[in-house]
Amino acid sequence: MQIYKVGGAVRDRLLGKPVTDIDWVVVGATTEEMLAKGFRPVGADFPVFLHPKSGEEYALARTERKSGRGYGGFTFHASPEVTLEEDLIRRDLTINAMAEDDQQNLTDPFHGQRDLEARLLRHVSPAFAEDPLRVLRVARFAARYTGLGFTVAPETLELMRQLSESGELEALTAERSWKEISRALMEDQPQVFIEVLRECGALKVLMPEVDALFGVPQPEAHHPEIDTGVHTLSVLEQAARHKQPLTVRWACLLHDLGKGLTPEEEWPRHNAHEHKGLKLIKAVNERFKAPKDCQELALLVGEYHTHGHRALELKPSTLLELLQSFDVYRRPQRFEEFIAACEMDARGRKGLEQRSYPQADYLRGAANAARTVAVQPLLEKGFKGPELGEAIKRERLKALKAYKDAASA
Ligand code: CTP
């Protein structure tokens, strides 16, 4: 049997990037031989094994035939006769379809190295279409490598467009899609992921609520970029620039969905878009089964981001309601993430990227003021049950009034 390093490990070494995961392909071996060498099978019918010591993935060279719609609609054909080239041709991109032996001799039948130099994300063959998830993968690679000058080859974009129009994307499972989306959002330039999906028509299928924001105007006074889609991408860009976690990035992407529902005659104003957007945010959250912390933050940011921007003008009672909604007493981190998302929203506007955001410290101070209210003295005064709750609220309100007065003095 011959063993080759394949995929991302070869690509990233040639790009001079750190290699974390190594995938191997094994040519000329049978399942029985692999088992005899101590490899552990990954799944029952799947020709992939884990190395007994390193735990790295070793896949038997295989050809893949499509047998049905969507993921799961694959049959694998692995046998000792399958050649390296036959294995490589079924892979997604030329830059991912190179193999390397233990002497670092490169097998590159589809000119991945040339495309690396030309900075092109190009599909290997029509077999690309066998896995619609690749539309998301290419967009994710575009987000990752855009800083190096990579773009999607026009013919690949065209194929992605056909796949998006074919209805195949709808067959992707929430889990597979979320894995790509969440990884893409954590790249340095996640806005490129959304741009590429939009360009090939996949955004309209996957997140029509986000797609609908393009072409929707906002008031120029607050939004010099005017277009809501452009604004959303800038907010995401800021979130990445400021190294925000996934929860914040997800919330940034979805915060203005309500603006896509405004009747044209009300443009460029978007009355109550915060509240109107909630059902859309919920739908996108559920479509991809986003993790609970992402879902929660997206909904809270959607509902309250305007409160964040107006923090300094809010009445103490409204401030208190905001803090209660976030349960800042038990969930301080989530409130910090809300503040961060608001700040990214404020900066994701043309020419305002460097603006200061005094609301952030003001909100932190307000949360601290409310938190300083001690419960013990109220218990000692004999408050119990709902009355205790009311008493705590009254004290917090007092603390917030004092805080606001001190801040504006
Ligand atoms: N691959 C593919 N189609 C897919 C998934 C994977 O063709 N839908 C192939 C590609 O050759 C890819 C390799 O399998 O390079 C390994 O896949 P994976 O580990 O998911 O990605 P990497 O390319 O290693 O990239 P990353 O750095 O994002 O992990």
Residues whose N, C-alpha, C, O or C-beta is under 5 A from the ligand:
A	BS01	CTP	G7 G8 A9 D23 R90 R91 D92 N96 A97 D131
